[in-house]
């Protein structure tokens, strides 16, 4: 989850399951989009989707082959328990629950 007009470094990639150019802002997003691309249960991928009425975006919103939505937020393990991170993740989870999405989850970097 990021601020709407995040100004950090990004890598732009064209992914076949995404209608727009995907912008990834960290190594977790970069690696996870490859996993989504190879997943046969994912029909379409949307990156950095704006949460309407908020100043934040969700990392990935995917449409599954059965038509259901799946939302994933990427977070580094070292930030997982920080109060702001917890607050933002709660905002995302609640937003998507209000929109009927039950498949919401976190993507966390590997423990070293």
C-alpha positions as CSV (number, residue, x, y, z in Angstrom):
1,X,0.0,0.0,0.0
2,X,1.3,3.4,-1.0
3,X,0.3,7.0,-1.1
4,X,-1.6,7.9,-4.3
5,X,1.2,10.1,-5.7
6,X,4.2,8.1,-4.5
7,X,7.4,9.5,-5.9
8,X,9.8,6.6,-5.3
9,X,11.8,4.7,-7.8
10,X,9.8,2.4,-10.0
11,X,10.3,-0.2,-12.7
12,X,7.9,-0.3,-15.5
13,X,7.0,-3.6,-17.1
14,X,4.5,-4.8,-19.7
15,X,2.7,-7.9,-18.4
16,X,0.3,-9.9,-20.6
17,X,-2.3,-10.2,-17.9
18,X,-2.3,-6.4,-17.3
19,X,-3.9,-3.9,-19.7
20,X,-1.6,-1.1,-18.6
21,X,2.1,-0.8,-17.9
22,X,2.8,-2.2,-14.4
23,X,4.8,-0.1,-12.1
24,X,6.6,-2.0,-9.3
25,X,8.2,0.0,-6.4
26,X,10.1,-2.7,-4.6
27,X,11.5,-6.2,-4.9
28,X,8.5,-7.8,-3.3
29,X,6.1,-6.4,-5.9
30,X,8.6,-7.1,-8.7
31,X,8.9,-10.8,-7.7
32,X,5.2,-11.3,-6.9
33,X,3.9,-10.0,-10.3
34,X,5.9,-12.8,-11.9
35,X,4.1,-15.3,-9.7
36,X,0.7,-13.8,-10.6
37,X,1.6,-13.9,-14.3
38,X,2.3,-17.6,-14.1
39,X,-0.8,-18.5,-12.0
40,X,-3.4,-20.1,-14.3
41,X,-6.2,-19.0,-11.8
42,X,-5.5,-15.3,-12.4
43,X,-7.2,-13.8,-15.5
44,X,-6.3,-10.1,-15.1
45,X,-3.9,-8.1,-12.9
46,X,-4.2,-4.5,-11.9
47,X,-1.3,-2.8,-10.2
48,X,-1.4,0.1,-7.7
49,X,-5.2,0.4,-7.6
50,X,-6.5,3.7,-6.1
51,X,-8.8,3.2,-3.1
52,X,-11.7,5.6,-3.9
53,X,-12.1,8.4,-1.4
54,X,-8.6,7.7,0.1
55,X,-5.2,8.8,-0.7
56,X,-3.8,5.3,-1.0
57,X,-3.4,2.5,-3.5
58,X,-3.5,-1.3,-3.1
59,X,-0.6,-3.1,-4.6
60,X,-2.4,-5.8,-6.6
61,X,-6.1,-6.3,-7.5
62,X,-6.6,-9.5,-9.6
63,X,-9.5,-11.0,-11.3
64,X,-9.6,-14.7,-11.0
65,X,-10.8,-17.0,-13.8
66,X,-14.1,-17.6,-11.8
67,X,-14.7,-13.8,-11.7
68,X,-13.8,-13.3,-8.0
69,X,-11.5,-10.5,-7.0
70,X,-8.2,-11.1,-5.1
71,X,-6.3,-8.3,-3.4
72,X,-2.7,-8.5,-2.2
73,X,-0.6,-6.0,-0.3
74,X,3.2,-6.3,-0.3
75,X,5.1,-5.4,2.9
76,X,8.6,-5.9,4.2
77,X,8.8,-8.1,7.3
78,X,10.8,-5.3,9.1
79,X,7.8,-2.9,8.8
80,X,5.1,-5.4,9.6
81,X,4.6,-4.4,13.2
82,X,5.1,-0.6,12.8
83,X,1.9,1.3,13.8
84,X,1.5,3.2,10.5
85,X,1.9,0.0,8.4
86,X,-0.7,-1.8,10.6
87,X,-3.1,1.2,10.2
88,X,-2.7,1.2,6.4
89,X,-3.2,-2.5,6.1
90,X,-6.3,-2.3,8.2
91,X,-7.6,0.5,6.0
92,X,-7.0,-1.6,2.9
93,X,-8.6,-4.8,4.4
94,X,-11.7,-2.9,5.6
95,X,-12.1,-1.0,2.3
96,X,-12.0,-4.3,0.3
97,X,-14.3,-6.1,2.7
98,X,-16.9,-3.3,2.3
99,X,-16.6,-3.9,-1.5
100,X,-17.3,-7.6,-1.1
101,X,-13.7,-8.9,-1.5
102,X,-13.0,-11.8,0.9
103,X,-9.7,-12.9,-0.7
104,X,-7.4,-10.3,0.8
105,X,-3.9,-11.1,1.9
106,X,-0.3,-10.0,2.5
107,X,2.9,-10.8,0.6
108,X,5.8,-10.6,2.9
109,X,9.5,-11.0,2.1
110,X,11.3,-14.1,3.2
111,X,12.8,-14.3,6.7
112,X,16.6,-14.4,6.7
